């Protein structure tokens, strides 16, 4: 992929762009979470959904934000870079789903909106709070508008 290519609202690279010494926050899936996410995304992609997921987010107040994506089927990794001022919102919301047994399951999801594109990201409540503080944004406690914005890594695009 051309290092200067732009798509889906950010600059894509095959190598990290941020200076490791200037990283203010790193949000990563843990080993077990990464394995479970990779498995779940692989299954979802067989049903027609995306096989991409964000496995790592690096944040530098000075240099911007990188989201490291992995394709569950091919194993390839891509990195999208944004300048901090291109991120317009950070969202946290809960989703409820019913299991085949009729039980209800609740999950908390996180996303950033950058250049009118939604990027679902991993994280904890504390990490997302730190992200908002670094980016000087208020946390939106509702899901982003999936109908009006592009969505890069939704299970069903």
C-alpha positions as CSV (number, residue, x, y, z in Angstrom):
1,X,0.0,0.0,0.0
2,X,1.3,3.4,-0.9
3,X,2.5,5.2,2.3
4,X,0.9,8.4,1.2
5,X,-2.5,6.9,0.4
6,X,-5.5,8.4,2.1
7,X,-8.8,6.4,2.6
8,X,-11.6,6.1,5.0
9,X,-10.8,9.5,6.5
10,X,-7.2,9.0,7.7
11,X,-3.7,8.4,6.5
12,X,-2.8,4.8,6.2
13,X,0.7,3.4,6.8
14,X,2.3,0.0,7.2
15,X,4.7,1.3,9.9
16,X,3.9,3.3,13.0
17,X,4.2,7.1,12.5
18,X,4.2,8.3,16.1
19,X,7.4,8.8,18.0
20,X,7.4,6.2,20.8
21,X,8.9,8.6,23.3
22,X,5.9,11.0,22.8
23,X,3.1,8.5,23.4
24,X,0.8,9.7,26.1
25,X,-1.6,6.7,26.1
26,X,-1.6,3.2,24.7
27,X,-4.9,1.2,24.6
28,X,-4.5,-2.4,23.6
29,X,-6.5,-5.6,23.6
30,X,-4.9,-8.0,26.1
31,X,-3.7,-11.4,24.8
32,X,-6.9,-13.3,25.7
33,X,-9.1,-10.4,24.4
34,X,-7.2,-10.3,21.1
35,X,-7.6,-14.1,20.6
36,X,-11.4,-14.0,21.4
37,X,-11.9,-10.9,19.2
38,X,-10.0,-12.5,16.4
39,X,-12.2,-15.6,16.6
40,X,-15.4,-13.7,16.9
41,X,-14.6,-11.4,14.0
42,X,-13.6,-14.4,11.9
43,X,-17.0,-15.9,12.5
44,X,-18.8,-12.6,11.8
45,X,-16.9,-12.1,8.5
46,X,-18.1,-15.5,7.3
47,X,-21.6,-14.1,7.7
48,X,-20.8,-11.2,5.5
49,X,-19.3,-8.7,7.9
50,X,-16.0,-7.0,8.1
51,X,-12.9,-9.0,9.2
52,X,-11.1,-5.9,10.5
53,X,-10.8,-4.9,14.1
54,X,-8.8,-2.3,16.1
55,X,-6.3,-4.1,18.3
56,X,-4.3,-1.0,19.5
57,X,-4.6,2.7,19.8
58,X,-1.7,5.0,20.4
59,X,-2.3,8.6,21.4
60,X,0.1,11.6,21.5
61,X,-1.3,15.0,22.3
62,X,1.5,16.5,20.3
63,X,1.6,14.1,17.3
64,X,-1.9,12.6,16.9
65,X,-3.5,9.2,17.0
66,X,-2.8,5.9,15.4
67,X,-5.2,3.0,15.3
68,X,-3.7,-0.4,14.5
69,X,-6.1,-2.7,12.7
70,X,-5.8,-6.4,12.1
71,X,-7.6,-8.4,9.5
72,X,-8.8,-11.6,11.1
73,X,-8.8,-13.6,7.9
74,X,-5.5,-12.6,6.3
75,X,-3.6,-11.6,9.5
76,X,-2.5,-8.4,7.8
77,X,-2.1,-5.3,9.9
78,X,-2.8,-1.7,8.9
79,X,-2.3,1.6,10.7
80,X,-4.4,4.6,10.3
81,X,-3.1,8.0,11.5
82,X,-5.1,11.1,12.4
83,X,-4.0,14.5,13.6
84,X,-5.6,15.1,17.0
85,X,-7.8,18.0,15.6
86,X,-9.4,15.6,13.1
87,X,-11.1,13.7,15.8
88,X,-14.4,15.2,16.5
89,X,-15.9,12.9,19.1
90,X,-15.3,10.0,21.5
91,X,-18.3,7.7,22.2
92,X,-19.1,5.1,24.9
93,X,-22.4,3.2,24.7
94,X,-23.9,-0.1,25.8
95,X,-25.4,-2.7,23.5
96,X,-27.9,-5.4,24.6
97,X,-28.2,-8.7,22.7
98,X,-30.2,-11.8,23.4
99,X,-28.5,-15.2,23.4
100,X,-30.0,-18.2,21.7
101,X,-31.2,-19.3,25.2
102,X,-33.1,-16.1,25.6
103,X,-30.7,-14.5,28.1
104,X,-29.7,-10.9,27.7
105,X,-26.1,-9.9,27.3
106,X,-24.8,-6.3,27.8
107,X,-21.5,-5.0,26.4
108,X,-19.9,-1.6,26.5
109,X,-18.5,-0.3,23.2
110,X,-16.2,2.6,22.4
111,X,-15.5,4.5,19.2
112,X,-13.9,7.7,17.9
113,X,-15.2,9.8,15.0
114,X,-12.5,11.1,12.8
115,X,-13.1,12.9,9.5
116,X,-16.7,11.7,9.6
117,X,-15.7,8.0,9.9
118,X,-16.5,5.9,12.9
119,X,-13.6,3.7,14.3
120,X,-14.6,1.3,17.0
121,X,-11.7,0.9,19.4
122,X,-10.8,-1.2,22.4
123,X,-10.5,0.2,25.9
124,X,-11.7,0.5,29.4
125,X,-13.7,3.3,31.0
126,X,-10.5,4.7,32.6
127,X,-8.6,4.6,29.3
128,X,-11.4,6.3,27.3
129,X,-11.5,9.0,30.0
130,X,-7.7,9.5,29.5
131,X,-8.2,9.6,25.8
132,X,-10.9,12.4,26.1
133,X,-8.6,14.3,28.5
134,X,-5.7,14.2,26.1
135,X,-7.8,15.1,23.1
136,X,-9.7,17.7,25.1
137,X,-13.1,16.2,24.1
138,X,-16.2,15.4,26.1
139,X,-17.2,11.8,26.2
140,X,-20.4,11.2,24.3
141,X,-22.5,8.5,26.2
142,X,-24.5,7.4,23.2
143,X,-23.6,5.5,20.1
144,X,-22.4,7.5,17.1
145,X,-24.9,8.0,14.3
146,X,-24.1,4.9,12.2
147,X,-26.7,6.0,9.6
148,X,-25.1,9.3,8.8
149,X,-21.4,8.5,9.2
150,X,-19.1,6.0,7.4
151,X,-18.1,3.1,9.5
152,X,-14.7,1.5,9.0
153,X,-14.7,-1.6,11.2
154,X,-18.3,-2.5,11.9
155,X,-19.1,-6.2,11.9
156,X,-21.7,-5.6,9.3
157,X,-20.8,-2.7,7.0
